[in-house]
Each structure stands twice: as structure tokens, then as C-alpha cells.
Amino acid sequence: MSRKKRGLKVEDVVEFFNYVLEEKPFVPVLIPLVLLLWAIERWVFSFSNWVPLAAAVWATVQYGNYQRRIIVEDLNKKWKRVILNTSVCCSPITPLEPCEWLNKLLMEVWPNYINPKLSLRFSSIVEKRLKHRKSRLIERIELQEFSLGSSPPSLGLHGTRWSTSGDQRIMRLGFDWDTTDMSILLLAKLAKPLMGTARIVINSLHIKGDLLLMPVLNGRSILYSFLSVPDVRIGVAFGSGGSQSLPATELPGVSSWLVKILTDTLVKTMVEPRRRCYSMPAVSLRKKAVGGIIYVTVVSASKLSRNGLRLSPSRRQFDRTSVEHFVDRDLQTFVEVELEQLTRRTDMKFGSNPRWNSKFNMVLHEEAGTLRFNLYECTPNNVKCDYLASCEVKVKYVEDDSTIFWAIGPDSGVIAKHAAFCGNEVEIVVPFEGVHSGELTVKLVLKEWQFSDGSHVLDNFISQNSLFGSSNFLPRTGRKVNITVVEGKDLIAKDRSGKCAPYVKLQYGKILQRTRTAHALSPLWNTKFEFDEIGGGELLMVKCYSEDTFGDDSIGSARVNLEGLVEGSVRDVWVPLEKVNSGELRLQIEAARAEGSDGSRGSTTHSNNGWLELVLLEAKDLIAADIRGTSDPYVRVQYGNLKKRTKVMYKTLNPHWNQTLEFPDDGSPLELHVKDHNALLPTSSIGDCVVEYQRLPPNQMSDKWIPLQGVKRGEIHIRITRKVPDLEKKSSLESNPSINRAHRISCEMKQTMMKFQSLIEDGNLEGLSTAMSELESLEDTQEEYMVQLETEQALLLNKIKELGQEMFDSSPSLSRRSSGV
């Protein structure tokens, strides 16, 4: 396309000078000054030829900037005319050139940047999904290798379409991913009748569909989803042992099973109106969130009616007016809140606009989660509740320590909220999905995010790190995890009389511990357990039971992520119980370094001249192993390779041994096995336990009751002492009161600051004055402590100088050498 040449017009010159005067206000002063200097140089005396040259260069640069601005404005006008200012009905298609450029860029950055990141992220998702959705031909499956290959997906091969839905801009583009060089290796243990093990290699994948991209929150995030269910094909090779791989048809159903898993996952997560979120924070703190605590308040619902909630899609259009004006005063509803396996339920309320104001403490185990709200109707004289409708709100951590919430809006629109800090309350009105009427109002507060580096963000802006460093730099071995089961509240009652006898079991790895049995719906245990820390993201499994004569009933369970524990910092949390409608447990979790050990099990300090003194006193509430309702208990003690046993106490469930055993202190595990003695038949186990002694101070006796594992009841009473005779004086020196006092002051100041922040949020002026006085007293204590440290430091230096002078005076060789000099 030829461009017509045009000459220099007066209007262009005037516009150019106006532009120069607008952009450079100092030009009216500068031009006379330049002319004056040029006149002096021309008629008075000659400077050089630099003045005309400088003026010409400056004018050329200004004219180039002017032309560039004209071109940019012209391009912006064309872009707005083609894309942004076009109506929805036109649905313009953008030129193919930008899409081709995008695909070329994606081809360049895919192998070394995008592929490794996506492979790492998708591998964990695929592994979890395969464990929950196993084929009937496969007993167990394990992911061994995961690579998406070198071929990226192609985007917008036929251009992109822009449209508008309300105030929301939507971009639609094609998505076509056809790769034949991916490598996903699965090791499967086959079920009967096949048996054996097999390798399943996924070597090709084809996904084709239309993507929708929706920028939200002023460009902070992008929601993306497929317009409809995409076409999915997976190529699989199958083989066993060292044999050559066979076609996928040799193992029937594997390829279709994998396609079904992938399709179901896409439908549940990113097919309209389900959307995923990609956040684009201005600042990335590069922290990995491993869990969080969120407070969910179900406030109210509105526009509820039986006709609107149960209306079929074909009749909704005709009954719109009647539904909106219909009021069900006798409608009795409640809302069930789901977060993974954690469920909570509101009270039942009447009417079309019920108000609950029910607040729940929920736990996230990852950086994102989905809150699902199910609406149920309770009918009189009917035990079963009728499901009416549901809606979802999704939560995700953003790398600038903020949180984003999004949901499906009216007419499949978008609702997105942003909480800049933890503790900020977000209120969302969400319409129920798939029905004509009804919406739910909820308030969400993300109280705390926990990170893999040991830090956590809570209550607006307090970001806490350990004063002793990050746990990323600590090895995973050689540490202990101390878990205190403090109390419980709002536990459910399994007994018809409303009573409950709860106890808690903790399982971490292969170690199982149990609290004593309490007799209240809000019990108080204060029982502390110690575990060896396990790496690899091992979860603490918590199970709560109600003791009953005919079999203990489960009243809830929970999972606790122990990643990011910091030594010297106690994590005090209320853990809501899953698979029940109410109940929480309070746990205090602390990580500690095993004394005298860097990676070994237990403490080996002074193991050459120390020993363990174990006193087996008694046991109570043992199970009956004999037909007559009694047992003949004795204890077999195993300490490393050493084995010892107590005497047998006949026909009792509450034996008293009062027997002392000694072992060399070498850090070996100490196990107690309670057995029932039989003269002819083999002995039977009536419980066992592990005694944690490695962190006991030397020469200090520990007296404790330990619950027996593997049985419903039974406890054993022991006393254990680490005898180290040579450390009686040294142990007093090793306990440093200064370090303990410094740690105590820092912990008190952190707790006071957290209390201060919460009082600011609540607007409690009286509490603020009290907290301020506490903070001032702590600062005074800190100053006194610093003065004491400086005084001790000065005294220590003087003492060192005196000792050095005494050594100098007492040494004749040093005295003669100094006198000779």
C-alpha cells in the first residue's frame, strides 16, 4: 500500500511549535538566549560553530519525539476502534499476527521455563487424583516420572474474540495441545486376576477446546476456563518387567480410565461456569503457602422459595414473576459448609429470608481451597433433609501475602474480591447455582497463612519469622515435635442422654499416642506427646473417639500440616474436626532440637558413663485376655537389642510390679510390651507403648502414665531417670538462665503485640490502655535485662584480665622474658 508524499504545511509547523511549547515550557526563555549567544559569536567575537549545530540537533530530536507521539496515538485509536469499542454482537476477531507471535514466544520459553514448572505442579495433582480414582484392574499405583514434553499448546490459531458480559470483558481463544513426546511413567500393582506389576507410559496427549479469559480486580488476576468440555485423547503404552511395551489395548480400560479422570477433573475445576485463577501480584515474596485458617460466617439468605429452588430449567422463564413475589413463611432451611472433608452446619431458620449469623473455624491444607455451601430443607416429622441448592466460593493465596476470593455471579457472571491483608473481612453475595431464585450472603476472614519456611502471616500485617532463623536451613532429622492436646469444645454426643466420654488419638508416621478419657463435651486434657520429626510433608492424623461399652464411636478426625515449624515458637491452634457437624480441638505444637545430637536419634551425650533407670510401677484398666475376665500381665522391655521382663501378676487388671530395670544410655528406642502370661498357649498382647526419654535432663526423674497402643484401654505407670553421675555439677552450668530469660521476654513481647493488634481491630480502648502498660513494663524489663548483660559482660572481661595477669605472674619464663625485653 503506497503512501502519498505531502509537503511541509504552515499548519504542521504551527502545531509542531505548539507541541514544543507545551512539552518544553522553558523554550521561550531558551530561544532568545541562544539567539543572543549566536549574535555575540557572529558579530562580536567567534566562539565556534557549535551553536548552529546544537540548535539543529535539538530541533531534530524534538521533531522525532513529536512524530513518534503522533504514531502512538494513531495506533491506540485504531486498537480501541477494532477491539475495545466494538459491541458484543459484533464479536470481532483479532488479526492472526499477534497470536502467531504469542505461539512463537511460547515455543521459545516452553522447554526451559514453563515445562519444568508445570511438570512439577501437575505431578503432585496427578498423583493425588490417581490415588483417589483407581481402576478396578489396578490395586496400587505410583507416579515415577512426569514430563510434559517439548511441544507447547497452540493458542488462538483462528484469532481471538472479545466480548462483554455486563461490565466484564471476556476474551475467547482456541486451545489446541497435541503432543507426542511427553513422558509420564506410572508403576501399577495389578489386581486379580492379572496380578503382578506393570509400567504404564503416557506418551501422547491431545486436548482441544475454546478458552475464556476474564481479567478481574483491575488486572490483578485472570480467571480462565473452557467454554465447553474439551476433546481429550490420551495415548498409553503398557508393559511389565523388562518386556517390550505393548499397545494400550493389551490392558483394557486403562486409556479410557485416564481420559475419564482428566475429563472429570476439567469439568469440576475449569469448564464454564467453573473457573481457575491466575494471580499477577505487583510484588512476589516467593513464599509457598502450605495451609491457612479461615473464619466463615454464614450471614443470611434471601429470595428463597420452593418453586424457585426446585424449578426445572424449561419452566423458569415462564414462572419468573410468580416466583419473585412468592414467600414461603413455613420454609425451614439450614446451610452446610464444606471445605474438603471438613463440614459445619448452621441452625435451622424459618422463612424465605432466613438469617443465621453462624461463624465457623475452617482449615485450609494448601494454598487454595473451595468453600461449598449446601442449602437443605427440613420438613416436619421427616428425618431426612431435602437438598435444595448449592454455591461455591474459591480462595487462593497471592504471593504478595494477600488473598483472592471468587465465585459464580448472576447469569454465570463473575464475583471477585481481594483482601490485601490477613484479617480483612470480605462480604460476598453469591447466587445459588442451577436454580432460578435465591442468594446467600457470607463473610470470609482469612486469619492466617502458614508457609513452608516457618513464617506465618496473621491479623492484618504481622508477618512472623523465627528469631532463631528459618526452618528451611534446619535438617529434618534430629528434631522433636512436641504436641500438647490441651482441650476440646462443642464435641458431639453419641449417647442418647447427651453425655460423652471423649479421648484423642494422635498418629504421626507409625507412632500412635492416646490421651486419657475425659467425661465432658468440652473436655480438658493438657496431655503432651513427643514425636520424631518426619520430612516430606507428613501430616499429623488426629482422631477423636467417644468411649462406649459396646465399642468406641468416632466423633471426628482432622489432619494437621506440621511443615514450617520453628524451634522456640509454639503454634497454638484450634483444629476443627472433619466428618462431623461440630467440634474443635486445641493443640499446641512446638519443634525442638534433640539435645546433643545433629541428626542421630536421641541424645548420645555422656552415653559412655550413663545409664537408664526404668521403674515399672503399675498399670490400670487393662483389657481382659482370659475367659474369666482377668489377665496375667507382665511387661517385656526392649531397649535396642536388649530385652528384659518383669514378674507376672496373676488374675488382675490393675497390676503392681514396682520393679527397677537398668540399661546403658546409648539413645536406643525404649519399647514396653504388656503381655498376658499363658502356661500352655502362646502369650497374647494386651498393649504396648514407646517411652520417649531422649530429651530428659540428666539426673532428673520423670514420672508419667503412658496410654497403651493397639488396645481400647489401659495405661502403664513408670518412672525413668537418665543417670549421669559425672554431670551433677556440669548440668547446672549447661542450663543457661540468660538464654531462657531472653526467649521468655521475646515471646511475651510477641504475644502482647498480637493482643495489641486484635484490640485495635475490636476498638477496645480499655484493653488498649492495659496492653500499652504491659508493653511498657516489658520494655522496662528488657532495658533492665540489657543493663544486666552489659554489667555481666564488664565483670567477665575484668575477670579474664585478672586471670591473665595471674597466669603471667605465676609463669617464671614469661616473667624473665618480659624483664629481658
N, C-alpha and C positions, 0 to 999 in steps of 0.2 A: 504494500500500500504506500504510494508516493506521498510525500509531504510537500505542500506548496510553500515556496520561499516567499518571505514577506520582508519589506524594507523596514527601516527604523522609523517609527512614527513619533510625533510630538507627544501624543497621549502616553505612549510607553515610557518615554523619557521622564515625563512628569510623574507617572506612577512609580517609577523606579526611585526618583528623588524623594517622593513622599515616603516610600518604604524605608529608605536610608535614614530619613529624619525620625521616623517612628522607632526604628530599631537602635539608632545611634544618636541619642539626644545631644551629645557633645559636638556633633558635626558643625552646627552654626558657629561655634567658637573656634573649632579647629581649622576650618577652611580659611577665614581671614588671617589666622596666624601663619598658615602655610604660605598664603599669597604674600604676606609681609616679608617672610623669610626669603621667598623667591625673588621679590623685588630688591631686597638688600643684596642678595647674591648676584642679581643681574646688573644693577647699576652702581652699587657702592663698592663692594669687593666680592670676589668669586670664592664661594665655598668649594663647590664641586658640582658634579652633575647628579647628585643623589636625590635632590628634591623632586624633579620631574619623574624620576624613576620610581621613587617611593610612592608618589601620588598615583602613578599608573598602576602599580602593583596592588595598592589598597583598593582602588576603584574596581579592578578586575575581580578581586576576591569578593567584594560586596555584591557585584553583579552576579557572580556564580552562586552565592547563597540565595539571592533573590530568585534566580531561575530554578534552583533546587526546591525552594519552598512552593513555587507555583506548581511544579510537577507532583509533589507530595499531596498537595491539596486536590489536584485533579484526580489522582489515583484514589484518594479517600472518598471523593464524591462518587466515582464510578463504583467502588466497592459497596458503599451504602445503597446505591441505586439498584445494584444487582442482587445483593444478599439481604441486607438488614432491613430495608424499607419495602420489601416485597410482601404481599399479603399471603395468608395461609393457603388460600385456594390455589394460588399460582404454584406453590411448592417448587421454587427454582432449583435447577441442577447447576452446581458449580462446575467450572471448567475442569477438565481432567488433569491439566498440568500440575496443579498443587497436589493432587492425590498421587500422581506418579512421583513427584518429588518426595512426598512423605514415605512411599514404599521404598524408594531408593535409600533414604535415610535409615529406615527401619532395617533394611538389608545390611547396612554397614554396622550398626550398633548392636544388632541381634546376637551374633556369636559370642562376643566378649563381654557384653554388659547385661543385656536383657535376659538371655537364655540362662546364665548361671543363677541369676536372682529368682526368676520364675521357677526354675527347676527345684531350687531349694525350698521355695514357698509351697509349691504344689506337691512335693514329695510327702510332706507331713499331712497335708489334706487327704491325699490319695491313700496313705497308709491307714488313717483313721476310718475312712469310708469303707475300705476293703474289709477291715475287721468287723464292722457292723453289718455288712451286706455280703456275707459269704455265700458261694454257690453250694448247692446240695452235694455236688461232686467233690468239694474241697473241704477238708476238715480244718486246716490252718493255713494261713498264707502270710508271707513275709516279703516286704519290698527290699530288694538288694541293690538296685541301680535305677537311677532316674535321670534322663536327659531328653530334652525336647527337640534335639537335633539342630541343624544349622539353617533350616528353612523357616523364616518368619511368616506369619499370616499376611495376606494381602488385604488392604483396606481401600474401599471406595473405588473399585475398578470401573464402575459406571458413574462416578461422580458422587457428590453428597447432596442431600436435600435438606433445606432449612424450613422449619415450620414454627408456628406459635400456638400454644395452648394456654389461653388466659394471658398471664404475664410471663409464662415460662417459654424460653427459646429451646427448641429441640433440633438436633442435627441427626439425620439418618444417613448411614453409610453402609455399604456392603462389607461383609466379613467372610473371607474365604481362606481357610487354612488347610492346605493339602500337603502333608509332609510324609516322606517315605524313609527318612534316615533317623527317626527318633529311636531311642533305646531305653525301654522300661523293662527291667528284669524282675520277675516275681518268682519266688520259690514257694511251691504249694505242696502241702501234705494231703494226698488224695484220700477221700473217704471210701468206704466199702461201696461197691465190690471191687473198685480199681486198686486201692491200696498203693503204698509206695510214695515216692516224692517225684515232683515234676518241675520243670522250668517253663514258665510262660513268658514269652518275649513279645512285647508290643512294639512293632516296628513301623507302623504307619497309622496315620490319623487324618480324618477328613471331617471338618466342621464348616458348614456353610449356612449363613443366615444374614439378617439385617440387624445392625446395631443401632441403638438410640443413645445419644449423648446429651445430657442435660446439665449445663453449668448452674450451680446453686451457690447461695451465700456470697454473692458478688465475686464469683470466680475462685473462692477458697477451695471448692470441691466440685467434682464432676460425678454425677450419677450415670451409670451405664447399665444397659440391659439389652436382651434380644427382643425384637418386635414380636416374634412367634418362636415356637420350638424349632431350633435349627436341625438341619440334616446332619446326622452323626454316623460315621463308619470307622471301625477300628480293625486293623489287621493284626492277627495274632499268629505266632509260631509256637509249637508245643513239642517238648521232648523230655526225656527222663535220663538221669545219669549222664553217661558220656556218649549216648547215642545221638545220631544226627536229628536235627529238628524236623518235625513233621508238620504238615499243614494243620491249620486250626480245626479243620473238620474232623481230625482224628480224635479230638476231645470235644464231644458235642456240648453245645450250650455255653462255652466259655466266652466266645466272641460276643454273642447276644447278651450274655450276663454283664460283660463290661460295658457294652453300649447302653444297656438299661440303667446301670449305675450312673454313668456320665449324664445321660439324658435326664434322669430323675433329679440329679444334683443341679443341673442347669435350670430345670423347671422350678425347683424350690428356691433358688437363690437369685437368678438373673434372667428370667423370662417375664415380660410385662404381665402384671404391674410390679413384680419383684425386681428390685434394683440393688446393685452393689455401688460402693462409694470409693472414689479415689481422691484423697485429700492432697492439697498442694499448699502446705503452710509456707509463710514467708520466711520462717526460721526453723531449721531442723536441729533438734537437740540430740539426735541419733541415739535414742534410748528405746529399748524393747520392753513394752508393757506385757507383763505376764499375768495380770489379774487386776481386779478392782472391786470396789464396794459401791453399790448404787442404792439410793433410797427411792422407792417407787410409791407415790401417793395416788391412789385411785380416787379422784375427787367426786365426779358425778357423771351421769349420762343424761341425754336429752333426746326427745323425739322418738321414744320407744313405743312401739305398738306391735301387737301380734300380727296384724295384717302386713305391716311394712317389713317385719323381720322374717316372715315366712312366705312372702310373696314370690311367686315364680317369675323368672325373667320375662316371660311372654305377656304377663298381666300388669307389670309395673307401670307401664306407660299410661294405662287407662285408669288406674286407681290412684294416681298421684294426689289429686285434690282431696279425696276422701281419706287417704292415709294421713295427710298432713294435719287434718283437723280432728282426727280421732284420738281420743285419750283413753288409755287403759288404766283406770284407777286401781283395779284389783291385780294388776300385773306385779308379780313378786319375783325379783331378779337378784342375782349376785354375780360378781366378776371373779374369775380365776386367773391369776397372773402366773405365767410360765417363763422361766429362764433356764434353758437346758433341762435338767432333771429337777430343778427347784420349782415348787409350786406354792402359791399362797392364795387364800380365798377371803373375800370380803364378807361382811354380814349381809343378810337379806333385807331388801328395802322394797317398798310398795310404790307404784305409780309409774307414769311414763317419763318422769324426770327424777329418778332416784338420786340421792346424794349420800355417798359413803364416807368420804374423807378417811380412808383406811391407808395407813402407811406401813410399808414392808421394807425389811432389810434384805437385799439380794446381793449375790456374789457372782462376779464375772471371773472365769478361769482363763481368759485370753484377752487380747487387745480389742476384741469386738464381740458383740452378742446381740441376740434378738429377743426382745420382750414381747410376748404374745398375751393378749387379753381376750379371754373367752367369756362370753356372756351366756348365762344359764337362767332358765325359768324354773321356779319351784311351784308345783301345783299341790294344793291341799290333799291330804290323805294319799299321797303318792311318794314312795321312797325315791324313785328315780327322778333326776332332774333333766329337763329337756334343753338340749343345746340350741341356741338361737343364732349367734353370730360371733365373729371374732375380728380383731385388728392387730396390727404389729407396729412396733417402734424399734428401729435398729440403732445400736450405739457403737461408736468406734472412737478409739484413741487417735489423736492427731499429734504429730511429732513436735509440736510447739507447746505441749502439755495442755492442750485444750481438748474438748470433746465435741463431737458432732452427733446429732440425733436426726433421723429422717424417717418418714412414713409415707404411706399412700394417701393422697389427699382426695377431695371430692372429684368425681368423674375421672378417676385414675390419675389425678394430678400429683403434685409433689409438695410435701411439707418438710422443711428442713430448718433446724435450729442449731445454734452454735453457742457453747458455753466456754468462755475464754479461760476460766479457771475452775479448779475443783471447788465445789461448794456453791457454785452458781446454780440457782433454780431455774428450770426451763419448764414452761407450761405448754402442752400440746393438746389440741382438739383434733381427734382422729375419728374419721367416719368408719363405721363397721363395713367390712368388705362383703361384696356379693349380695347385699340387701338394699332395699330402697331407702329406708329411713334409719335414723339412729346414729349418734356420735358419742364418743367417750372423751372426757377431759381428764388428763393425767398430769402430774407434776413429777419431774425427774431431777434428782440431785446426785451427781457423781461425786461421792465424798472422798474417794481415794483411788489413785492409780499406783500399782506396785510394779517395780521394774526389776529386770534381771541383774542389774548392777548393784542392787541392795538399797537404792534410794526409793523414796515414795513421795508422791505429791498429794497434799490433802488441804482442805479448808482454805480455799482461795489461792494463796500464793506461797505457802510454806513448802519448800522443797528440801527434804531432809536427807543428808548423807551421813554416813557413819563418821564419827570423829577419829576413828582408828583406820580409815581407809575403806576402799570398796572391796566387796566380796569377790569381785572378778579376779583379784590378784591373790586370793587365798586358795590353796589346793582343796579339793573336795574330800580328801581323806584326812584323818586325824582330827576331825571336828565332831563335837557332840551337839545334838539338838535336844534341848530341854523343853518339854511340853507340859504345861500345867492345865489340867481340866478344872476350871475354877467353879463354874456354876451353870445352871440351865434355867430357862424360863419358858412359860407357855407350852410345856410339853403336853401332848395329847394323852388322854386317859383311856386305856383299853378296857379297864374294868367298868362294869355297869354301875358300880357305886361311885364312880368318878375318881377313884384312887389310882395311884401309880407308884411303882417301885422301880425307878429307873437306875440304870448303870450304863457306862460308856466303855466301848472297846476301841482301842487305837491300833491300827496296823500300819507299819512303816517298813516296807520291804518284807522280810519274812518274820519280823518281830511283832508279836501281838501282846498288848498290855490291856489291863482292865481295871476300872475303878471299883470302889465298893458300891454296894446297893444303898440308895437313898430311898426315902419314903415321902416324896412330895412332888407336886407338879412343877415347882421351881426349886430344884434341889441345889445344895451347896456341897461340893466335893473337896476342892482345894488339894487335889492329888497330882503329884509331879512325877513325870516319867522321863527317862533319858534314853535316847536312841543314837546310834552311829549315823552320821550324815551320809546320804546316798546321792551321788550325782545323777545326771541325765534326766532331771525334771521329775523325779519320783514323787508321787502325791501321797499325802497322809490321808488314809482312809479312816473315817470316823463313823462308828455305828452306835446307835443308842437303842437300848432294849428296856422293856418292862418285865421284871421278873414275875413269873407265874408258876404255880404248882404243876400245871399240865403242859408247860412249855413256854419259853420266853417269847414275847411278842416284839417285833420290830416297831419302833416309834420314830424312825427317821435315820437318815445317814447323810454324810457330807464328804466333800473332797476339799483338801486344803493344799494349796501350792506353797511349797517351802523354798522356792527359789529366791535368791537375793537376800537371805538372812545375813545380818551384820552382827559381828561379835560385839557384845556390850550393849546392844539395843534390844529391848523387849517389844515384841509385836503383840499388842493386846487387841483381840478381835472377837466380835460376836459372829458366830458362824450359823447361818440358817440351815435347818435340816431339810433335806430333799425327800421327795416321795411321800410327804405328809403336808397337811394344811397349816400347821403351826409348829413352833418350837425352835429355840435357838440355844446354842452352847457357847459359853465364853471360854476362849483358850488364850493362854499366854505362852508365846513361843520365843525362844532365845537360842542363839547359836553360841557355842563356847569352844575354845581350843582345848584339847586334851592336854593336861599338864605333862611336861617333859617329853613330848612326842611330836614329831614332824612327819606325820604320815603313817606311823605304826599304830597298831591297835592298842589303846590303853597307854598307861604310863609305865615307863621302864626305869624311871629314876630310882636309884638305890635298890635295884632288884637283886643285886648280888648278896646283900646282907639283910634283906627284909623278908617278911612272910605275912600271909593272911591268916587271921584268926576268925574262923566262922563258928558261931554258936547257933545251933538249931534248937530253938526253944520249944515251939509248939505249932499246932495247926488247928484250924476250926472250920466247921461246916463242910467237911469232906463228903464226897459222894459215897453212897453205899455200893460196894463192889460185890458183896456176898448176898445170897438169897435171904438171909435172916435180917437184912437191913443194916449191917455193920460192915466194917473193914478192918484189916490187919495192916495198918500203914507203917511204912518205913521210908527213909529218904536215901536215894543213891545220888551222891555228889560227884560230878565230873568236872575236873579242872584241867583243861588241856588233855594230856594223855593220862593223868592221874585219876583214879576212881576210888572213892571211899563210900561207906554206907553207915547208917545209924542202926540202932537196935529196933526190933519190931515191937509195936504196941498193939496188943490184941483186942479185938472186939470194941472198937471205939471210932467215932468220927471226929473227936477232938483230942488228938494225942498230945502228950507232953514228953519230949525227948530230953531236953536240957543237956545236949551233948556237944562237945567242942572238938572241932577239926582244924588242922593247920596245914597250909600249903605254902610252898615258896612263891614269893610275889614276882611273877615273870610276865604279868599282863595277859595271861590266857583267859578265855571266856570261862565264866563260872556258871554251871547249869545245875539246877536241882530237879530231880525226877522223883515224885512221890509215887510209890508203888504199893500194891496190895499183895501181901505175902500169901502164897499158897504152898502147901506141903507137897502136893502131887501135881496139880495143874500148873501151867505157866503163870507167872506173875502178870497182873494187869495194871495198867497205868491209871492213876486217879488224879493226874495233873502234873504239870511241870512249869518251870519258870527260869528266867535268866536273871542273875544278880549283877547289876551294874555297880562296880566298885572302883573303876579306874580313876575317877575324879575325887575320890575321898581324900581328905587331908591326912597326912601321916599321923599315926598315933591318936586318932580320934575315932571313937566308936560310933557306928551308925546303927540305930535300932529302927526296924521297919517291918510292916506287914506287906507281903507281896501276894497279889492275886494269882491263882494258878491258871494256866492256859490250857486250852483243849478240853475243858470241862465247864459245866454250867455254874459251879460254885466251888468255893474252897479258897482259903488263904493260909499262908505259912508265915510264921513269926521268926525272924532271925536277927542276930547282931553280928556285925562284921567290922573288923579293925585291920588296917594296914600297919603292921608293926615294923617300925624302923627305929631301932634304938639309937643309932648314931646321929639321928636328925632331931633329937629333942631340943637341942639348942639352936640348931641351924634353921629349923622350921619357923621359929619365931622371927628370925631375920628375914626369911623369904617373904613373909606376909608384909607387904608394903602399905602402911596406912595412908601414905600421901596419895598413892595412885587411887586407892579406894575412895578417898575423900574427894579428889578431883573429879572422878567419874560420877560420884553422887551429886556434886554441885552442878555439873553439866546436865545430868539427867533432870534434876529439879528445875533448872532454868528452861530446858526444852519443854517440859510439861507445863510450866507456868506460861510460856509463850503461846502454846496451843490453847490453853484455857483462856488467855487474854484475847486471842483471835475469835474464839467462839462467843465470848461475851460481847465483843464488838458487833458481831453479826446479830445477836439477840437484842442489843441495845440495853443491856443490863448495867445501869450506871453504878448501882451499889456494888455489884460484883466487880466492876472495873476498878473501883477505888480499892477494894480488898486485894484484887490481883496486882494492882500497882504497888501497894505496900509490900506484898510478898516479893515482888520483883526487886524492889529497892532493898529489902532485907537480904535477898540472895546476892545482890551486887555488893552490899557491905561485907557479907561473908566471904565473897570472892576476893575483895580487896584485902581483908584480914589474912586470908589464906596466902595471897601473893606476898604480903609483907612477911608472913611467917617463913615462906620459902626463901625469900631473899636473906632473912636473918640466918636461917639454917645453912644457906649457901656460904655466907660470910664466915660463920663459925667453922664450917667444914674446911674452907680454904685456910683459915688460920691454923686449924689442927694439922692439916697437911704440911704447912710450913714449919710448924713446931716439930713434927715427926722428922721432916727432912733435916732440920738443924740438929736434932738429937742424933740421927744416923751419921751426920757429918762429923759431929764432935766425938762420937764413940769410935770412929774408924781412925786408927793412928796413921794409916797410909795416906788417907785423904788429908789429914791434918798436916803431915810432913810435906806433902806435895803442895798444899796451899801456902805453907810458910816458906818453902823454897822459891815459889814464884814471887 
